[in-house]
Amino acid sequence: MPKMKTSRSAAKRFRVTGTGKLKRAKAYKSHILTKKSAKRKRNLRKAAITDATNVKNMKKILPYV
């Protein structure tokens, strides 16, 4: 059985926490920032945990993470 390949695009976007959860960055922070409030932009900086409904698929494309 050959080694499984890691999706490199996913590996750059997700990190695993100490408890094994997947951490991700929030979307909508790259451009068109003038119309967004300071509070909204500040909250977009914080990392988020990947939703449980997506974890099974994420573990499949990140087998060694």
C-alpha positions in Angstrom: 0.0 0.0 0.0 1.6 3.3 -1.0 1.7 6.3 1.3 -1.3 8.6 1.3 -0.7 12.1 0.0 -1.5 15.2 2.0 -3.4 18.0 0.3 -0.8 20.7 0.4 -3.4 23.5 0.0 -5.3 22.2 3.1 -2.1 21.7 5.1 -1.3 25.4 4.7 -4.7 26.5 5.8 -5.3 24.3 8.9 -3.5 23.6 12.1 -4.2 20.9 14.7 -4.7 22.1 18.3 -3.4 20.1 21.3 -6.7 18.4 21.7 -6.8 17.3 18.1 -9.3 19.9 16.8 -8.7 21.7 13.5 -8.0 25.4 13.7 -8.7 27.7 10.7 -8.6 31.3 9.7 -11.8 33.2 9.1 -12.9 34.3 5.6 -13.8 37.8 4.4 -10.7 39.6 5.7 -8.7 40.0 2.5 -10.3 43.0 0.6 -13.2 45.5 0.6 -12.4 46.3 4.2 -13.6 50.0 4.2 -17.3 49.1 4.5 -16.6 46.6 7.4 -16.7 47.9 10.9 -13.6 47.9 13.1 -15.3 45.4 15.4 -16.1 43.0 12.6 -12.5 43.2 11.2 -11.1 42.6 14.7 -13.3 39.5 15.2 -12.2 38.2 11.7 -8.6 38.1 12.9 -9.3 35.4 15.5 -8.9 31.8 14.6 -11.9 29.5 14.5 -12.4 25.8 15.0 -13.5 23.8 12.0 -17.1 22.7 12.2 -17.8 19.1 13.3 -19.6 18.3 10.0 -16.4 19.0 8.0 -13.9 17.3 10.2 -14.3 13.8 8.7 -13.5 15.1 5.2 -10.6 17.2 6.5 -9.0 14.3 8.3 -9.2 12.4 5.0 -7.2 15.0 3.0 -4.8 15.6 6.0 -3.9 12.0 6.9 -0.7 12.9 8.8 -1.7 16.1 10.5 
